[in-house]
């Protein structure tokens, strides 16, 4: 079993959804980002999660920044 250490956590409430940004470190010292979403569906909560590993974080960041900029430009036009 791998030992995971949480290095950073940020919780963001957004209406009926809650987002979590967690940076974790595995037993081999590699770091990764876990983005989780929790939302209420009826009486239950639905959870979704995406993991971005350290080898992919630069490419993920570039793509995220482009998408974020696109949305901001659309909102501001």
Secondary structure, 3 states (H helix, E strand, C coil): CCCCEEEEEEEEEECCEEEEEEEEECCCCCEEEEEEEEEEECCEEEEEEEEEEHHHHHHHHHHHHHHHHHHHHHHCC
